[in-house]
Amino acid sequence: MSRKNKGDIESGGGINGDQLYPMMMESPQLRWAFIRKVYVILSIQLLLTVAVAAVVVFVHPISHFLLKTKAGLPVFIVILILPFLFLCPLFAYHKRHPWNFLLLGLFTISIAFAVGLSCAFTKGRIILEAAILTSVVVIGLTLYTFWAVKRGHDFNFLGPFLLGSILVLCVFAFIQICFPLGKLSLMIYGGLASIIFCGYIIYDTDNLIKRFNYDEYIWAAVSLYLDIVNLFLAMLGVLRAADS
């Protein structure tokens, strides 16, 4: 083996400028290929979500049947439960092709229906504002995370805090359902959820760069997809409460 090739292997398959973070032990080319694959899958998920949600919003009989009729109520409840039903087998089979892609498609469509129903009776201006804010925040936090990781920052410490925050958010939502506290509480809930899912975008992007295995591309895409969708719904809730 030549000295040049040996140096290439020891440097992780590329020059130091190609490394995503200091002391990177794996090949930067392989990690970049994995990151690109995840973002391609994520982009397809978001496009599919927009398409399905747009159908639900603009084809009024769908939303009217699900939200305004007694016969549609059981179907509406099933649609809300479906993402959780698909998430469990998706986690179990996220490394097994082609089941992982099939379950991912079903999971994404079920989430898209829920997003569409959330937007069905919301003003178009508010939906557009929430979408723009979400896009700006996601792009900004993603670029920041890549920049910070490149300079040696690690965001793995956020995991326990974010988990605790999600538990608080779930209890807050349960209290809100049982004892509605009004518009102000909805705005507070949406604001807290927005902050929490901003943290999750940084945390999951950090994991994407450093910790996800190459065969975990489906679960990496699902993690970022849920962060983005939940951030959008949280901002939609804040803007809708402020406008009412």
Secondary structure, DSSP 8 states (H G I E B T S, - for coil): --HHHHHHHHTTSS-GGG-SSTT--S-HHHHHHHHHHHHHHHHHHHHHHHHHHHHHHHSHHHHHHHHHSTTHHHHHHHHHHHHHHHHHHHHHTTTSTTHHHHHHHHHHHHHHHHHHHHHTTS-HHHHHHHHHHHHHHHHHHHHHHHHHHHTT---TTHHHHHHHHHHHHHHHHHHHHHS---HHHHHHHHHHHHHHHHHHHHHHHHHHHHT--TT-HHHHHHHHHHHHHHHHHHHHHHHHHHH-
